[in-house]
Structures are given as structure tokens and as C-alpha cells.
């Protein structure tokens, strides 16, 4: 039963939305950064968008991703994200194992937090992005 599982709070894990320019077009991607000194195993991520645009309730499909391992002090690309979704809450629920212990954390990029004015240099990726710790 889910209530019998000890979900510890995740630390040393961040999500970043990055922006690159390619052929005159802005491309946005979501990355998971592991700042821990141990690898993450069986990384599971669900993503969804929800909120209101022009008074109308909007909700995206729920996407599920599995990443086998994220090495210590490294990163993994999760998915691309479309600028049309920046007006919504963009939620990422991340679960993973370290040794035999499961950890999880929810990251929510609130509406309009993903915009070029909020970009900063992300040294782990050598890209410009918006960090959520």
C-alpha cells in the first residue's frame, strides 16, 4: 500500500527549463540536474500543465518519463516544452531511488515564470535557463 512506503524528501535535485536559439527559432527543454554525490536510480517523472488562459480552464495531458539512471553530479533531459504552455502551471513530479530508499519531489513552474527575462546562466548545462530547486 502507498501509505506504507516511506517517501523521503528529495534534496540535491533541481529542474531547469533551458532556452537555445537554433536557426532563428527558440527551443525550450526541461532538464533534471542531480547535484548529489551518488547516482539516482529508476527516475520516474510525470509532467502536466494546468491553469486558466483568458478565463478558460486548460489542462494538458499527463506525460510519464522513465530515466534508468542519472549519474552523480550530472543531468538528464526530460522533455521539450512549448512556449504556449508558459501561461499555465507546469508541474513535474520526480521520484527516484538512492540505494534502496525512494525519494520524491514536486516542482511547479508557476504561470509566466518561464520567460526570457528570468533566464540565468546554468553552469551544469552550459546553457541559459530558469532554475527550480
C-alpha positions in Angstrom: 0.0 0.0 0.0 1.2 3.5 -0.8 0.6 4.6 2.8 3.2 2.0 3.9 6.0 3.5 1.7 8.4 5.9 3.3 8.8 8.7 0.7 11.7 10.9 1.9 12.0 14.5 0.6 14.4 14.9 -2.3 17.5 17.0 -1.8 20.2 17.9 -4.3 17.9 17.6 -7.3 16.8 20.5 -9.5 14.7 21.1 -12.6 15.8 23.6 -15.2 13.9 24.9 -18.2 16.5 25.9 -20.8 16.4 28.0 -24.0 18.6 27.7 -27.0 18.3 29.5 -30.4 18.5 27.2 -33.4 18.1 28.5 -36.9 16.4 31.7 -35.6 13.9 29.7 -33.5 13.8 29.5 -29.7 13.8 25.9 -28.4 12.9 25.2 -24.8 13.8 21.9 -22.9 13.3 20.6 -19.4 16.3 19.0 -17.6 16.8 17.2 -14.3 20.1 18.0 -12.5 21.5 15.6 -9.9 23.8 17.6 -7.6 24.2 14.7 -5.3 27.4 12.7 -4.9 25.6 9.5 -5.6 23.6 8.3 -8.7 19.8 8.4 -8.9 18.2 5.1 -10.0 14.8 4.3 -11.5 13.9 8.0 -12.0 10.2 8.5 -12.8 8.8 11.8 -13.8 5.2 12.9 -14.5 4.5 16.3 -16.1 1.4 18.2 -16.7 0.2 21.7 -17.3 -2.9 23.3 -15.8 -4.5 26.7 -15.2 -6.6 29.4 -16.8 -6.0 31.2 -20.1 -8.3 34.1 -20.9 -10.8 32.9 -18.3 -11.0 29.4 -19.7 -9.7 26.4 -17.7 -6.9 24.5 -19.5 -5.2 21.2 -18.7 -2.6 19.3 -20.7 -2.2 15.5 -20.9 -0.1 13.9 -18.2 3.2 12.7 -19.6 5.3 10.0 -17.9 9.0 9.6 -18.3 11.4 6.9 -17.1 15.1 7.5 -16.9 17.1 4.5 -15.8 19.9 6.3 -14.0 21.2 9.8 -13.6 24.9 9.7 -12.6 26.2 11.7 -9.7 26.8 15.4 -10.4 25.2 15.1 -13.9 21.9 15.8 -15.7 19.3 14.3 -18.0 17.0 15.8 -20.5 13.3 15.2 -19.7 11.3 16.7 -22.5 10.8 19.7 -24.8 8.3 22.3 -23.6 6.2 24.6 -25.9 6.0 28.4 -25.1 2.2 28.2 -25.3 2.3 26.3 -22.0 4.2 29.0 -20.2 0.9 30.7 -19.2 0.0 27.5 -17.2 1.3 25.9 -14.1 3.8 23.4 -15.3 4.1 20.6 -12.7 6.8 17.9 -12.6 6.6 15.1 -10.0 10.0 13.4 -9.7 10.6 10.1 -7.9 13.8 8.1 -7.7 15.8 5.7 -5.6 19.1 6.2 -3.9 20.3 2.8 -2.8 17.0 1.2 -1.6 15.3 4.4 -0.4 12.7 6.2 -2.5 12.6 10.0 -2.7 10.1 12.3 -4.4 9.6 16.0 -5.0 7.1 18.1 -6.8 8.3 21.1 -8.9 5.8 23.7 -10.2 6.8 26.5 -12.6 4.0 29.0 -12.0 2.3 30.9 -14.8 4.6 33.2 -16.7 7.7 32.3 -14.6 9.3 30.8 -17.8 10.3 33.8 -19.8 13.4 35.3 -21.2 13.6 38.0 -18.5 14.1 35.2 -15.9 16.9 33.4 -17.7 20.2 32.9 -15.9 23.4 31.0 -16.7 23.2 27.3 -15.7 26.8 26.2 -15.4 25.9 22.5 -15.1 24.4 22.6 -18.6 26.4 25.5 -20.1 23.1 26.9 -21.2 20.8 29.8 -20.2 17.7 28.7 -18.2 15.3 29.0 -15.3 16.2 27.0 -12.3 13.7 25.5 -9.8 15.3 23.9 -6.7 
